[in-house]
Amino acid sequence: MVRTMSLIRALIRTARMIRHTPRLTDCLAPDEAVLLDAPDDRLGPALVAAAVGEYEPAAKLLATTRESAEWENRDRYVVRFAAFARNRDEWLGDWLRASPRDADALVVKAELAVRRAWESPARAEQLREVAPLIAAAAEAGPGDPVPWRIALDHARGTHATHTAFETLWEQAVRRSSHHYGCHVAALKYLSAQWYGSHRECFDFAEQAAADALPGSLVQALPVRAAFAQLLGGETRTSVQDDRIDAAADLAIALSHGYGPGDPWPAEVRNLLAYVLVARGRWAEALNQFRLIGPHATSFPWSSVTEDPLGRFLRARDDVRIEVASATPLRGRGGRVRLLDHYS
């Protein structure tokens, strides 16, 4: 009898999956349309120009973000320019030779140097050697929080004490009290992987989210803390699971404040989708994949695989199957009944 019931459940699950999966697929961007870390309309042309050795568009873009205090965009663009320069830095060298004291060129140089040092087997020693580059970038842009975000990442790698880190943190938030990148850098320092604990990480994230401006990505800090705990793999208590779910709920509310396919919250939505999948919240995860559209991001998928785009697409497929398998074959009146998210 038990074996018969198991077989019946398996047959029903398969029938549901076959019936509903095609409809759920329609609500998602096609696999071939999904791009990993696709640049926005401002960054894309500057990267294309850098690819042919022209630094002027990058210089103009970063100058605009500095002059208009677009600190979040500035930080994102600095990270992307440094990542591009990691293997193709001739354009950056030309820029620095033409304008050796340019605040925008110096902050990209500092970010690139820290990235390269982090990849070195002698990480701490290499990071100490690049400290003057961060100081130069901070001096060239006195009101810019981005060099201080770089300094916070640098401090984590050089085993800075809590006191030294707090001093840098004070300088960072003095320039932009709600800067997302600086908050993420602090969260990493406080994580159990580095110099804190899951409790400290969550406490900081929840307090920062409570103090954040409406619509600020800082409200997603608790879901980053949740991801760190899930990645740790330790056995969790029900209280910790409740905290993870509350972080996901807060991130869902933040995500719904942005339009479908908006590239600005794409990384937060990718992170949220990962956490929802880990918690078995399939329908909510599918809704986030719908909102993500074609904007897959390396983080968080690169934390668990060397093929982040492939992992993203596989996660979407798994979620579709789970939702389809849990959807009744027919609702009232003989019609298929799906969640409003997907109709």
Contacts in CASP RR format, 6 or more apart in sequence:
PFRMAT RR
TARGET T0000
AUTHOR 0000-0000-0000
METHOD contacts of the structure
MODEL  1
MVRTMSLIRALIRTARMIRHTPRLTDCLAPDEAVLLDAPDDRLGPALVAA
AVGEYEPAAKLLATTRESAEWENRDRYVVRFAAFARNRDEWLGDWLRASP
RDADALVVKAELAVRRAWESPARAEQLREVAPLIAAAAEAGPGDPVPWRI
ALDHARGTHATHTAFETLWEQAVRRSSHHYGCHVAALKYLSAQWYGSHRE
CFDFAEQAAADALPGSLVQALPVRAAFAQLLGGETRTSVQDDRIDAAADL
AIALSHGYGPGDPWPAEVRNLLAYVLVARGRWAEALNQFRLIGPHATSFP
WSSVTEDPLGRFLRARDDVRIEVASATPLRGRGGRVRLLDHYS
12 329 0 8 1.000
13 325 0 8 1.000
14 325 0 8 1.000
15 329 0 8 1.000
16 324 0 8 1.000
16 325 0 8 1.000
16 326 0 8 1.000
16 327 0 8 1.000
16 328 0 8 1.000
16 329 0 8 1.000
17 321 0 8 1.000
17 324 0 8 1.000
17 325 0 8 1.000
19 324 0 8 1.000
19 329 0 8 1.000
19 336 0 8 1.000
20 323 0 8 1.000
20 324 0 8 1.000
20 327 0 8 1.000
20 336 0 8 1.000
20 338 0 8 1.000
21 320 0 8 1.000
21 321 0 8 1.000
21 324 0 8 1.000
23 336 0 8 1.000
23 338 0 8 1.000
23 342 0 8 1.000
24 286 0 8 1.000
24 320 0 8 1.000
24 323 0 8 1.000
24 324 0 8 1.000
24 338 0 8 1.000
24 342 0 8 1.000
25 320 0 8 1.000
27 286 0 8 1.000
27 290 0 8 1.000
27 341 0 8 1.000
27 342 0 8 1.000
28 289 0 8 1.000
28 290 0 8 1.000
28 293 0 8 1.000
28 316 0 8 1.000
28 320 0 8 1.000
29 292 0 8 1.000
29 293 0 8 1.000
29 294 0 8 1.000
31 313 0 8 1.000
33 294 0 8 1.000
34 293 0 8 1.000
34 294 0 8 1.000
34 295 0 8 1.000
34 296 0 8 1.000
34 309 0 8 1.000
34 312 0 8 1.000
34 313 0 8 1.000
35 294 0 8 1.000
35 295 0 8 1.000
35 296 0 8 1.000
36 296 0 8 1.000
36 297 0 8 1.000
36 298 0 8 1.000
36 308 0 8 1.000
36 309 0 8 1.000
36 312 0 8 1.000
37 80 0 8 1.000
37 296 0 8 1.000
37 297 0 8 1.000
37 298 0 8 1.000
38 263 0 8 1.000
38 294 0 8 1.000
38 295 0 8 1.000
39 47 0 8 1.000
39 80 0 8 1.000
40 263 0 8 1.000
42 61 0 8 1.000
42 73 0 8 1.000
42 77 0 8 1.000
43 61 0 8 1.000
43 76 0 8 1.000
43 77 0 8 1.000
43 80 0 8 1.000
45 57 0 8 1.000
46 57 0 8 1.000
46 58 0 8 1.000
46 60 0 8 1.000
46 61 0 8 1.000
46 77 0 8 1.000
46 81 0 8 1.000
47 58 0 8 1.000
47 80 0 8 1.000
47 81 0 8 1.000
47 84 0 8 1.000
49 55 0 8 1.000
49 56 0 8 1.000
49 57 0 8 1.000
49 58 0 8 1.000
49 91 0 8 1.000
50 57 0 8 1.000
50 58 0 8 1.000
50 81 0 8 1.000
50 84 0 8 1.000
50 85 0 8 1.000
50 88 0 8 1.000
50 91 0 8 1.000
50 92 0 8 1.000
51 84 0 8 1.000
51 88 0 8 1.000
53 90 0 8 1.000
53 91 0 8 1.000
53 94 0 8 1.000
54 91 0 8 1.000
55 91 0 8 1.000
55 92 0 8 1.000
55 93 0 8 1.000
55 94 0 8 1.000
55 95 0 8 1.000
55 98 0 8 1.000
55 105 0 8 1.000
58 81 0 8 1.000
58 91 0 8 1.000
58 95 0 8 1.000
58 104 0 8 1.000
58 108 0 8 1.000
59 95 0 8 1.000
59 99 0 8 1.000
59 102 0 8 1.000
59 104 0 8 1.000
59 105 0 8 1.000
61 77 0 8 1.000
62 74 0 8 1.000
62 77 0 8 1.000
62 78 0 8 1.000
62 81 0 8 1.000
62 104 0 8 1.000
62 107 0 8 1.000
62 108 0 8 1.000
63 104 0 8 1.000
64 70 0 8 1.000
65 71 0 8 1.000
65 73 0 8 1.000
65 74 0 8 1.000
65 77 0 8 1.000
66 74 0 8 1.000
66 103 0 8 1.000
66 104 0 8 1.000
66 141 0 8 1.000
66 144 0 8 1.000
71 144 0 8 1.000
71 145 0 8 1.000
71 146 0 8 1.000
71 175 0 8 1.000
71 176 0 8 1.000
71 179 0 8 1.000
72 179 0 8 1.000
72 180 0 8 1.000
72 181 0 8 1.000
72 217 0 8 1.000
74 144 0 8 1.000
74 146 0 8 1.000
75 145 0 8 1.000
75 146 0 8 1.000
75 149 0 8 1.000
75 179 0 8 1.000
75 180 0 8 1.000
75 181 0 8 1.000
78 107 0 8 1.000
78 108 0 8 1.000
78 111 0 8 1.000
78 146 0 8 1.000
79 111 0 8 1.000
81 92 0 8 1.000
81 108 0 8 1.000
81 111 0 8 1.000
82 108 0 8 1.000
82 111 0 8 1.000
82 112 0 8 1.000
82 115 0 8 1.000
83 115 0 8 1.000
85 91 0 8 1.000
85 92 0 8 1.000
85 108 0 8 1.000
85 112 0 8 1.000
86 112 0 8 1.000
86 115 0 8 1.000
86 116 0 8 1.000
89 112 0 8 1.000
92 105 0 8 1.000
92 108 0 8 1.000
92 109 0 8 1.000
92 112 0 8 1.000
95 102 0 8 1.000
95 105 0 8 1.000
96 102 0 8 1.000
96 105 0 8 1.000
96 106 0 8 1.000
96 109 0 8 1.000
99 105 0 8 1.000
101 140 0 8 1.000
102 140 0 8 1.000
103 137 0 8 1.000
103 140 0 8 1.000
103 141 0 8 1.000
103 144 0 8 1.000
106 133 0 8 1.000
106 136 0 8 1.000
106 137 0 8 1.000
106 140 0 8 1.000
107 137 0 8 1.000
107 140 0 8 1.000
107 141 0 8 1.000
107 144 0 8 1.000
107 146 0 8 1.000
107 147 0 8 1.000
107 150 0 8 1.000
109 133 0 8 1.000
109 137 0 8 1.000
110 130 0 8 1.000
110 133 0 8 1.000
110 134 0 8 1.000
110 136 0 8 1.000
110 137 0 8 1.000
110 147 0 8 1.000
110 150 0 8 1.000
111 150 0 8 1.000
113 130 0 8 1.000
113 133 0 8 1.000
114 127 0 8 1.000
114 130 0 8 1.000
114 134 0 8 1.000
114 150 0 8 1.000
114 153 0 8 1.000
114 154 0 8 1.000
116 126 0 8 1.000
117 123 0 8 1.000
117 126 0 8 1.000
117 127 0 8 1.000
117 129 0 8 1.000
117 130 0 8 1.000
118 127 0 8 1.000
118 153 0 8 1.000
118 157 0 8 1.000
120 126 0 8 1.000
123 157 0 8 1.000
124 157 0 8 1.000
124 158 0 8 1.000
124 159 0 8 1.000
127 154 0 8 1.000
127 157 0 8 1.000
127 158 0 8 1.000
128 158 0 8 1.000
130 154 0 8 1.000
131 154 0 8 1.000
131 158 0 8 1.000
134 147 0 8 1.000
134 150 0 8 1.000
134 151 0 8 1.000
134 154 0 8 1.000
137 144 0 8 1.000
137 146 0 8 1.000
137 147 0 8 1.000
137 150 0 8 1.000
138 144 0 8 1.000
138 147 0 8 1.000
138 148 0 8 1.000
138 151 0 8 1.000
141 147 0 8 1.000
143 175 0 8 1.000
144 175 0 8 1.000
145 172 0 8 1.000
145 173 0 8 1.000
145 175 0 8 1.000
145 176 0 8 1.000
145 179 0 8 1.000
145 182 0 8 1.000
148 168 0 8 1.000
148 171 0 8 1.000
148 172 0 8 1.000
148 175 0 8 1.000
148 182 0 8 1.000
149 172 0 8 1.000
149 179 0 8 1.000
149 181 0 8 1.000
149 182 0 8 1.000
149 185 0 8 1.000
151 168 0 8 1.000
151 171 0 8 1.000
151 172 0 8 1.000
152 165 0 8 1.000
152 168 0 8 1.000
152 169 0 8 1.000
152 172 0 8 1.000
152 182 0 8 1.000
152 185 0 8 1.000
152 186 0 8 1.000
152 189 0 8 1.000
153 185 0 8 1.000
153 188 0 8 1.000
155 164 0 8 1.000
155 165 0 8 1.000
155 168 0 8 1.000
155 189 0 8 1.000
156 165 0 8 1.000
156 185 0 8 1.000
156 188 0 8 1.000
156 189 0 8 1.000
156 194 0 8 1.000
156 195 0 8 1.000
160 168 0 8 1.000
162 195 0 8 1.000
165 186 0 8 1.000
165 189 0 8 1.000
165 195 0 8 1.000
169 182 0 8 1.000
169 186 0 8 1.000
172 179 0 8 1.000
172 182 0 8 1.000
172 185 0 8 1.000
173 179 0 8 1.000
173 182 0 8 1.000
176 182 0 8 1.000
178 211 0 8 1.000
178 212 0 8 1.000
178 213 0 8 1.000
178 216 0 8 1.000
178 218 0 8 1.000
180 216 0 8 1.000
180 217 0 8 1.000
180 218 0 8 1.000
183 208 0 8 1.000
183 218 0 8 1.000
183 221 0 8 1.000
184 221 0 8 1.000
184 224 0 8 1.000
186 204 0 8 1.000
187 201 0 8 1.000
187 204 0 8 1.000
187 205 0 8 1.000
187 221 0 8 1.000
187 224 0 8 1.000
187 225 0 8 1.000
187 228 0 8 1.000
188 194 0 8 1.000
189 195 0 8 1.000
189 196 0 8 1.000
190 196 0 8 1.000
190 197 0 8 1.000
190 200 0 8 1.000
190 201 0 8 1.000
190 204 0 8 1.000
191 198 0 8 1.000
191 201 0 8 1.000
191 225 0 8 1.000
191 228 0 8 1.000
192 198 0 8 1.000
192 201 0 8 1.000
192 228 0 8 1.000
192 229 0 8 1.000
192 232 0 8 1.000
193 228 0 8 1.000
193 232 0 8 1.000
198 225 0 8 1.000
198 228 0 8 1.000
198 229 0 8 1.000
198 240 0 8 1.000
201 225 0 8 1.000
201 228 0 8 1.000
201 229 0 8 1.000
202 222 0 8 1.000
202 225 0 8 1.000
202 226 0 8 1.000
202 229 0 8 1.000
202 243 0 8 1.000
202 247 0 8 1.000
204 221 0 8 1.000
204 225 0 8 1.000
205 221 0 8 1.000
205 222 0 8 1.000
205 224 0 8 1.000
205 225 0 8 1.000
205 247 0 8 1.000
206 221 0 8 1.000
206 222 0 8 1.000
206 225 0 8 1.000
206 247 0 8 1.000
208 218 0 8 1.000
208 221 0 8 1.000
209 218 0 8 1.000
209 219 0 8 1.000
209 220 0 8 1.000
209 221 0 8 1.000
209 222 0 8 1.000
209 250 0 8 1.000
211 218 0 8 1.000
212 218 0 8 1.000
212 219 0 8 1.000
215 254 0 8 1.000
215 257 0 8 1.000
217 254 0 8 1.000
217 265 0 8 1.000
217 268 0 8 1.000
219 250 0 8 1.000
219 251 0 8 1.000
219 253 0 8 1.000
219 254 0 8 1.000
220 250 0 8 1.000
220 251 0 8 1.000
220 254 0 8 1.000
220 265 0 8 1.000
220 268 0 8 1.000
220 271 0 8 1.000
220 272 0 8 1.000
222 243 0 8 1.000
222 246 0 8 1.000
222 247 0 8 1.000
222 250 0 8 1.000
222 251 0 8 1.000
223 247 0 8 1.000
223 248 0 8 1.000
223 250 0 8 1.000
223 251 0 8 1.000
223 268 0 8 1.000
223 271 0 8 1.000
223 272 0 8 1.000
223 275 0 8 1.000
224 271 0 8 1.000
225 247 0 8 1.000
226 243 0 8 1.000
226 244 0 8 1.000
226 247 0 8 1.000
226 248 0 8 1.000
226 275 0 8 1.000
227 271 0 8 1.000
227 274 0 8 1.000
227 275 0 8 1.000
227 300 0 8 1.000
227 303 0 8 1.000
229 236 0 8 1.000
229 240 0 8 1.000
229 244 0 8 1.000
230 244 0 8 1.000
230 275 0 8 1.000
230 278 0 8 1.000
231 303 0 8 1.000
231 304 0 8 1.000
236 244 0 8 1.000
241 279 0 8 1.000
244 275 0 8 1.000
244 279 0 8 1.000
245 279 0 8 1.000
245 281 0 8 1.000
247 275 0 8 1.000
248 272 0 8 1.000
248 275 0 8 1.000
248 276 0 8 1.000
248 279 0 8 1.000
248 281 0 8 1.000
248 284 0 8 1.000
251 268 0 8 1.000
251 271 0 8 1.000
251 272 0 8 1.000
251 275 0 8 1.000
252 272 0 8 1.000
252 284 0 8 1.000
252 288 0 8 1.000
254 265 0 8 1.000
254 268 0 8 1.000
255 265 0 8 1.000
255 268 0 8 1.000
255 269 0 8 1.000
255 272 0 8 1.000
255 288 0 8 1.000
255 291 0 8 1.000
258 264 0 8 1.000
258 265 0 8 1.000
258 291 0 8 1.000
259 291 0 8 1.000
260 290 0 8 1.000
260 291 0 8 1.000
260 293 0 8 1.000
261 291 0 8 1.000
261 292 0 8 1.000
261 293 0 8 1.000
261 294 0 8 1.000
261 295 0 8 1.000
263 295 0 8 1.000
266 292 0 8 1.000
266 295 0 8 1.000
266 296 0 8 1.000
266 297 0 8 1.000
267 297 0 8 1.000
267 299 0 8 1.000
269 288 0 8 1.000
269 291 0 8 1.000
269 292 0 8 1.000
269 295 0 8 1.000
270 292 0 8 1.000
270 295 0 8 1.000
270 296 0 8 1.000
270 297 0 8 1.000
270 299 0 8 1.000
270 300 0 8 1.000
270 301 0 8 1.000
270 312 0 8 1.000
271 299 0 8 1.000
271 300 0 8 1.000
272 288 0 8 1.000
273 285 0 8 1.000
273 288 0 8 1.000
273 289 0 8 1.000
273 292 0 8 1.000
273 315 0 8 1.000
273 319 0 8 1.000
274 300 0 8 1.000
274 301 0 8 1.000
274 315 0 8 1.000
276 282 0 8 1.000
276 284 0 8 1.000
276 285 0 8 1.000
276 288 0 8 1.000
277 285 0 8 1.000
277 315 0 8 1.000
277 318 0 8 1.000
277 319 0 8 1.000
280 322 0 8 1.000
282 319 0 8 1.000
282 322 0 8 1.000
282 323 0 8 1.000
282 326 0 8 1.000
283 323 0 8 1.000
283 326 0 8 1.000
283 339 0 8 1.000
283 341 0 8 1.000
285 315 0 8 1.000
285 319 0 8 1.000
286 319 0 8 1.000
286 320 0 8 1.000
286 323 0 8 1.000
286 341 0 8 1.000
286 342 0 8 1.000
287 339 0 8 1.000
287 341 0 8 1.000
287 342 0 8 1.000
289 315 0 8 1.000
289 316 0 8 1.000
289 319 0 8 1.000
290 341 0 8 1.000
290 342 0 8 1.000
296 308 0 8 1.000
296 309 0 8 1.000
296 312 0 8 1.000
296 313 0 8 1.000
297 308 0 8 1.000
298 308 0 8 1.000
301 308 0 8 1.000
301 309 0 8 1.000
301 310 0 8 1.000
301 311 0 8 1.000
301 312 0 8 1.000
301 315 0 8 1.000
302 308 0 8 1.000
304 311 0 8 1.000
305 311 0 8 1.000
323 339 0 8 1.000
323 342 0 8 1.000
327 336 0 8 1.000
327 337 0 8 1.000
327 338 0 8 1.000
328 337 0 8 1.000
329 336 0 8 1.000
330 336 0 8 1.000
330 337 0 8 1.000
331 337 0 8 1.000
END
